[in-house]
Amino acid sequence: MTELPDLSRLTHAEKDALIRALWAQVQALTARMTELEARLGAPSKTPDNSSLPPSKGKKPNRPEKGKRRGPRPGSLGRMGGGRPLAATPDEIVSAKPVRCLHCQAALGEADQVLQGRYDKIDLPQVAPVVTRVERYAGRCRCCGGTTLAPVPEGLEPGTPFSIGIVALAMYLRFVHAISYQRLSRLLLELFGLAISEGALDAAFRRGKLHFDADVAAILVRLRRARVICSDETSVRIDGRTCWNWAEPAKVPSMRSIGGRQVEGFHNSEVVIHVVRNSRGAGVVAEVLDGHRPALWVSDLYSAQQGHAEDWQICLAHQLRDCTYAIEAGDAVFAPRMKALLLRAVVLARRSRHLAESTRREYRRRLECALDAVMALAPTHSDGRRLRRRYGKVRSHLFTFLDHPEVPADNNGSERELRPTATYRKVTGGFRSKWGAELFAGVRSVIGTAARRGMDAYQAIQQTLRGQTATYPGW
């Protein structure tokens, strides 16, 4: 209704109907206004009280620092004294005075005393090393056949760029989020290597086959994992929103004792990244391919539930939710629940070193404390919301005390996804599906290799050389 009708022409029944319609509209608008006013009074979502990433939080200005008096104090855990000297310097320069600065008398070796020793560090000029290969073919005078000379490994015909160059380009691209244009310029200006964006693209496509093979090997191990953590974040592919799933997992390793294969002496960890169009539970089912792990660690997102025999809820997420409820005004339930969860987090740091009987006793105490918290009757909407939540999932809050190999939070998955968020913000996403798949493969290899003490550049280089089997424990 945009205009008020002529009331003089309406019957009593029509007026009554109009009044009822207007009354219903007033009630709906009043409820909506009350809801919006409550939102205005609610605290804003921040990385400290929600799952908002740190990059989206507002950074407060630091207070002005007063002028320091005296020398700067040493950093925590650092003895001071400057950078340690190199064990094997490439060159030693000894500076000795020849004459006295004051009277010009000659100074001999016996007059010299070492006054100080320090290092000066520089980088050599880096330039490409070009190897010209001249390959000959010999023609046999007896049979007329042609024999092509073999070439050393690594000097085969094809792309002029070595594995070392491709590994460096991949490292800069996928670890430091450098775009094609900037990467081409960087290689030219720092190393004197002219390589076009198209050549970089072609090199990455060739390297993708090696990473696909490694990802397949990681998947085989993931599909017999006992403990899996999982989380997801958005990525952009060709202007569309997709999802990067990260799943660090603990896989029981096999050892031979007396000719018999025994499982479970220690856990070797693997990481898998997959990029899919969906955020649904079907992605997890596809990755696991029928495998059902014993334990799953995730947040409360529904697609992350029901994939394992038992489940540990991420307590870090719950602490942030309780913080938000406290800031929103709940003074009954959320403060007590947050204190209980903090006790559980402290216990989680020690649980691996506790005896089984001790862990059982701690769980009994936490359950008793949880009973007391759940008996509270909060009046605030956020407190009631949290109470309903924990009434449904309370059996999964302290799973880590029954299984000491299980973490109490999902921070490992979030750390794995942080480079994805950085890459998305710096580059804007991917222009092709194969580029996103290559990124996921590189991050899978890097994450798995890091758990074996290998840095990112080494992992990329070894994968391109087909040396994945040299990772310890594979």
C-alpha positions in Angstrom: 0.0 0.0 0.0 1.6 3.3 -1.1 -1.3 5.7 -0.6 -4.0 5.9 2.1 -7.4 5.1 0.5 -10.4 7.4 0.9 -11.7 6.4 4.3 -15.1 7.9 3.7 -15.8 5.3 1.0 -14.8 2.3 3.1 -17.3 0.2 4.9 -16.8 -0.7 8.6 -15.6 -4.2 7.6 -13.0 -2.7 5.2 -11.8 -0.2 7.8 -11.4 -3.1 10.3 -9.4 -5.1 7.8 -7.2 -2.0 7.1 -6.5 -1.4 10.8 -5.5 -5.1 11.3 -3.2 -4.9 8.3 -1.6 -1.7 9.5 -1.3 -3.1 13.0 0.5 -6.2 11.8 2.9 -4.0 9.7 3.6 -1.8 12.8 4.4 -4.9 14.9 6.8 -6.3 12.2 8.6 -2.9 11.8 8.9 -2.5 15.5 10.5 -5.9 15.9 12.8 -5.2 13.0 13.8 -1.8 14.6 14.4 -3.5 17.9 16.7 -6.0 16.2 18.6 -3.3 14.4 19.0 -1.3 17.6 20.4 -4.4 19.4 22.9 -4.8 16.6 24.0 -1.3 16.9 24.7 -1.9 20.6 26.4 -5.2 20.0 30.2 -5.3 20.0 31.9 -5.5 16.6 33.4 -8.7 15.4 37.2 -8.8 15.8 39.9 -11.5 15.4 40.0 -11.7 19.2 36.3 -12.6 19.6 35.4 -14.3 16.4 36.8 -16.3 13.5 37.6 -13.0 11.6 41.1 -13.3 10.2 43.8 -11.0 11.7 44.1 -9.2 8.4 40.6 -7.9 8.7 40.9 -6.6 12.2 41.4 -2.9 12.9 44.9 -2.1 14.1 45.0 0.4 17.0 47.7 3.0 17.0 50.6 2.3 19.2 51.1 4.8 22.1 53.9 7.2 21.8 57.2 5.9 23.1 59.2 8.0 25.5 62.8 8.8 24.8 65.0 5.9 25.8 67.6 6.5 28.4 70.7 4.4 28.3 71.4 1.4 26.1 68.6 -0.6 24.6 67.8 -3.7 26.7 68.6 -7.1 25.1 65.8 -9.1 23.5 64.1 -11.8 25.5 66.1 -15.0 25.3 69.1 -13.3 23.7 72.4 -12.9 25.4 73.5 -10.0 23.3 77.0 -9.3 22.0 76.2 -9.0 18.4 76.1 -11.5 15.5 78.3 -14.6 16.0 81.4 -14.7 13.8 81.3 -17.0 10.8 83.0 -20.4 11.5 84.8 -20.5 8.1 85.3 -17.0 6.6 86.1 -16.9 2.9 88.7 -14.2 3.4 90.6 -12.8 6.3 91.9 -9.2 6.2 94.5 -8.3 8.9 94.9 -4.6 9.5 98.1 -3.8 11.4 99.6 -0.3 12.0 103.1 0.3 10.6 104.1 3.4 12.5 103.0 5.1 15.7 100.4 7.7 15.0 102.0 10.0 17.6 105.8 9.9 17.1 106.0 8.0 13.8 108.2 5.2 15.4 108.2 1.9 13.6 105.9 -0.8 15.1 107.0 -4.5 14.9 105.1 -7.7 15.3 105.8 -7.8 19.0 104.2 -4.5 19.4 100.8 -5.6 17.9 97.8 -6.6 20.0 94.5 -7.8 18.6 92.1 -5.0 19.4 88.9 -6.4 17.7 87.5 -9.0 15.3 84.3 -8.7 13.2 82.8 -9.9 10.0 81.7 -7.9 7.0 79.2 -9.8 4.8 78.4 -9.3 1.1 76.7 -11.1 -1.6 78.6 -12.0 -4.9 77.2 -10.8 -8.1 74.9 -13.5 -9.5 74.8 -14.1 -13.2 73.4 -17.0 -15.2 75.8 -19.8 -16.1 75.1 -20.7 -19.7 76.3 -24.2 -21.0 76.3 -24.5 -24.7 75.7 -28.1 -25.8 76.9 -29.2 -29.2 75.5 -32.6 -29.9 76.8 -34.6 -32.8 75.3 -37.4 -34.8 77.7 -40.0 -36.4 76.9 -41.8 -39.6 78.2 -45.4 -39.9 80.2 -46.1 -43.1 79.4 -49.8 -42.8 75.6 -49.9 -42.4 74.7 -46.3 -43.0 73.0 -45.9 -39.6 73.0 -42.7 -37.6 74.1 -42.6 -34.0 73.1 -39.6 -31.8 75.6 -38.8 -29.1 74.2 -39.0 -25.5 74.3 -35.9 -23.4 74.9 -35.6 -19.6 72.0 -35.7 -17.2 70.3 -32.3 -17.0 71.5 -31.1 -20.4 68.8 -32.8 -22.5 67.2 -30.8 -25.3 64.0 -28.9 -24.5 63.6 -25.9 -22.2 66.8 -23.9 -21.6 65.9 -23.3 -18.0 67.4 -25.7 -15.4 65.5 -27.2 -12.5 67.2 -24.8 -10.1 65.8 -21.8 -12.0 62.3 -23.3 -12.1 62.5 -24.2 -8.3 63.5 -20.6 -7.5 60.7 -19.2 -9.6 58.2 -21.5 -8.0 59.5 -20.6 -4.5 59.1 -16.9 -5.2 55.7 -17.3 -6.8 54.0 -19.7 -4.4 55.8 -18.9 -1.1 56.2 -15.2 -1.4 53.2 -14.5 -3.7 55.1 -12.6 -6.4 53.1 -12.1 -9.6 54.3 -13.2 -13.0 55.2 -9.6 -14.1 57.1 -8.8 -10.9 58.8 -12.2 -11.0 60.0 -11.7 -14.6 61.4 -8.3 -13.6 63.0 -9.6 -10.4 64.9 -12.4 -12.2 66.1 -9.9 -14.8 67.2 -7.2 -12.4 68.7 -9.4 -9.7 70.1 -12.3 -11.7 70.4 -10.9 -15.2 68.1 -13.7 -16.4 65.6 -12.7 -19.1 62.6 -15.0 -18.8 59.2 -14.0 -20.1 55.9 -14.5 -18.3 54.9 -17.0 -20.9 58.1 -19.0 -20.3 57.4 -19.0 -16.5 53.9 -20.2 -17.1 55.1 -23.0 -19.4 57.8 -24.0 -16.8 55.2 -24.2 -14.0 52.9 -26.4 -16.2 55.8 -28.8 -16.7 56.6 -28.8 -13.0 53.0 -29.5 -12.1 53.3 -33.1 -13.1 55.9 -33.7 -10.4 53.8 -32.1 -7.7 50.7 -34.1 -8.9 52.7 -37.3 -8.3 53.7 -36.1 -4.8 50.1 -35.2 -3.9 49.0 -38.6 -5.0 51.6 -40.1 -2.6 50.5 -37.8 0.2 46.8 -38.8 -0.4 47.7 -42.5 0.0 49.2 -41.8 3.4 46.3 -39.5 4.4 43.8 -42.2 3.7 45.2 -44.3 6.5 45.6 -41.5 9.0 44.4 -41.9 12.5 44.1 -38.2 13.4 43.0 -35.5 10.9 42.6 -31.8 11.4 40.6 -29.8 8.8 39.8 -26.3 7.9 39.0 -24.3 4.8 39.3 -20.7 3.4 38.1 -19.0 0.3 40.1 -18.5 -2.9 39.3 -16.8 -6.1 39.7 -18.6 -9.5 38.9 -16.7 -12.6 36.7 -14.3 -10.8 34.7 -17.0 -8.9 34.8 -18.0 -5.2 36.2 -21.5 -4.5 37.6 -23.1 -1.4 41.0 -24.2 -0.3 40.8 -27.1 2.2 43.8 -27.9 4.4 44.1 -31.2 6.3 47.1 -31.9 8.4 47.1 -35.5 9.5 49.0 -37.9 11.7 49.7 -41.2 10.0 50.8 -44.3 12.0 54.1 -45.5 10.5 55.1 -49.1 9.9 58.2 -50.8 11.3 59.5 -54.3 10.9 60.2 -56.2 14.1 61.2 -59.8 13.7 60.0 -59.9 10.1 56.6 -58.6 11.2 55.1 -55.2 10.2 54.1 -53.4 13.4 52.1 -50.1 13.2 51.8 -47.2 15.6 55.3 -46.7 17.1 55.2 -43.0 16.1 53.2 -40.7 13.9 54.5 -39.2 10.7 52.6 -36.1 9.7 51.4 -35.2 6.2 49.5 -32.2 4.9 47.1 -32.1 2.0 45.7 -29.0 0.3 42.8 -29.3 -2.2 41.0 -26.5 -4.1 37.4 -27.2 -4.9 34.3 -25.2 -6.0 32.3 -26.5 -3.0 32.5 -25.9 0.7 30.3 -28.9 1.4 31.0 -32.2 3.2 31.3 -33.9 -0.2 34.8 -32.5 -0.6 36.0 -34.4 2.6 34.3 -37.6 1.4 36.1 -37.3 -1.9 39.5 -36.7 -0.3 39.2 -39.5 2.2 37.8 -41.9 -0.4 36.0 -44.1 2.1 38.6 -43.9 4.9 37.2 -43.1 8.3 39.9 -41.8 10.7 39.7 -42.4 14.4 39.8 -38.7 15.4 38.8 -35.4 13.7 39.7 -31.9 14.9 37.8 -29.0 13.4 35.5 -26.0 14.2 31.7 -26.4 14.4 31.0 -25.9 10.7 28.6 -28.7 9.7 30.6 -29.9 6.7 33.4 -30.7 9.1 31.4 -33.0 11.2 30.7 -36.8 11.1 33.9 -37.9 9.3 35.6 -39.8 12.1 34.8 -42.1 15.0 35.4 -39.3 17.5 35.7 -35.5 17.3 37.6 -32.8 19.1 36.1 -29.3 18.8 38.6 -26.5 18.3 38.7 -24.8 21.8 40.4 -21.7 20.3 37.2 -21.0 18.3 35.1 -21.5 21.5 37.3 -19.1 23.5 36.8 -16.4 20.9 33.0 -17.0 20.9 32.9 -16.8 24.7 34.9 -13.5 24.5 32.3 -12.0 22.1 29.4 -13.1 24.4 31.1 -11.4 27.3 31.6 -8.2 25.4 28.0 -8.4 24.2 26.8 -8.3 27.8 26.5 -11.9 29.1 27.8 -11.9 32.6 26.4 -15.3 33.7 27.3 -18.1 31.4 30.2 -17.0 29.0 32.7 -15.9 31.7 32.4 -19.2 33.6 32.6 -21.2 30.3 35.6 -19.3 29.1 37.4 -19.9 32.4 36.7 -23.6 32.1 37.9 -23.7 28.5 41.1 -21.9 29.5 41.7 -24.7 32.1 41.3 -27.2 29.4 43.7 -25.4 27.0 46.4 -25.4 29.8 45.8 -29.1 30.3 46.1 -29.8 26.6 49.7 -28.5 26.6 50.6 -31.1 29.2 48.4 -34.0 28.3 51.0 -35.9 26.2 53.2 -36.2 29.3 50.5 -37.3 31.7 49.7 -40.8 32.8 46.4 -42.2 31.6 45.0 -42.3 35.1 45.9 -38.7 35.6 44.2 -37.7 32.3 41.0 -39.6 33.4 41.0 -37.7 36.7 41.4 -34.4 34.9 38.6 -35.2 32.6 36.3 -36.1 35.5 37.0 -32.8 37.1 36.4 -30.9 33.9 33.1 -32.7 33.4 32.0 -31.8 37.0 32.9 -28.2 36.4 31.0 -28.3 33.1 27.9 -29.6 34.9 28.0 -26.6 37.2 28.4 -24.2 34.3 25.6 -25.8 32.3 23.3 -25.5 35.4 23.4 -21.7 35.0 20.4 -19.9 33.5 21.7 -17.0 31.4 19.3 -14.3 30.4 21.4 -12.7 27.7 20.7 -14.0 24.2 24.4 -14.8 23.5 24.7 -16.7 26.8 21.6 -18.7 26.0 23.0 -19.4 22.5 26.2 -20.7 23.9 24.5 -22.8 26.5 22.4 -24.5 23.8 25.5 -25.1 21.7 27.5 -26.8 24.5 24.5 -28.8 25.5 24.6 -30.5 22.1 28.4 -30.9 21.7 29.7 -31.2 25.3 30.9 -34.8 24.8 33.4 -33.5 22.2 35.0 -30.7 24.2 37.6 -32.8 26.1 38.4 -35.6 23.7 42.1 -34.7 23.8 42.2 -36.1 27.4 41.2 -39.5 26.1 43.6 -39.4 23.2 46.8 -37.5 24.0 47.9 -37.4 20.3 45.0 -35.1 19.5 45.4 -31.3 19.8 42.8 -29.3 21.6 42.6 -26.7 18.8 42.6 -26.5 15.0 45.4 -23.9 14.9 47.6 -26.2 12.8 45.1 -26.1 9.9 44.7 -22.3 10.3 48.5 -21.9 10.1 48.5 -24.0 6.9 45.8 -21.8 5.4 47.4 -18.5 6.3 49.7 -18.4 3.2 46.6 -19.0 1.0 44.9 -15.9 2.5 48.1 -13.9 2.0 48.4 -15.1 -1.6 44.8 -14.2 -2.3 45.2 -10.7 -0.9 48.5 -10.0 -2.7 47.7 -11.5 -6.1 43.9 -11.3 -6.2 43.6 -15.1 -6.8 44.2 -17.4 -9.7 43.4 -17.0 -13.4 43.1 -20.7 -14.1 42.1 -23.9 -12.4 45.4 -25.6 -13.1 47.2 -22.7 -11.4 45.1 -23.2 -8.2 45.8 -26.9 -8.3 49.5 -26.3 -8.6 49.4 -23.9 -5.7 47.6 -26.6 -3.6 50.2 -29.2 -4.6 53.1 -27.0 -3.8 51.6 -26.1 -0.4 51.0 -29.8 0.3 54.6 -30.7 -0.4 55.9 -27.7 1.6 53.7 -28.5 4.6 54.6 -32.2 4.6 58.3 -31.5 4.1 58.4 -28.9 6.9 57.3 -31.5 9.4 60.5 -33.4 8.4 62.8 -30.4 9.0 63.1 -29.4 5.3 62.6 -25.8 4.2 60.3 -24.7 1.3 62.9 -24.2 -1.3 64.6 -27.5 -0.7 61.2 -29.3 -0.9 60.3 -27.7 -4.2 63.7 -28.4 -5.7 63.7 -32.1 -4.6 60.2 -32.6 -5.9 61.2 -31.2 -9.3 64.1 -33.6 -9.3 61.8 -36.5 -8.5 63.5 -37.2 -5.1 60.4 -37.3 -2.9 61.5 -40.7 -1.6 64.4 -39.1 0.2 62.1 -37.5 2.8 62.7 -39.3 6.1 59.8 -41.7 6.9 58.5 -42.1 3.4 
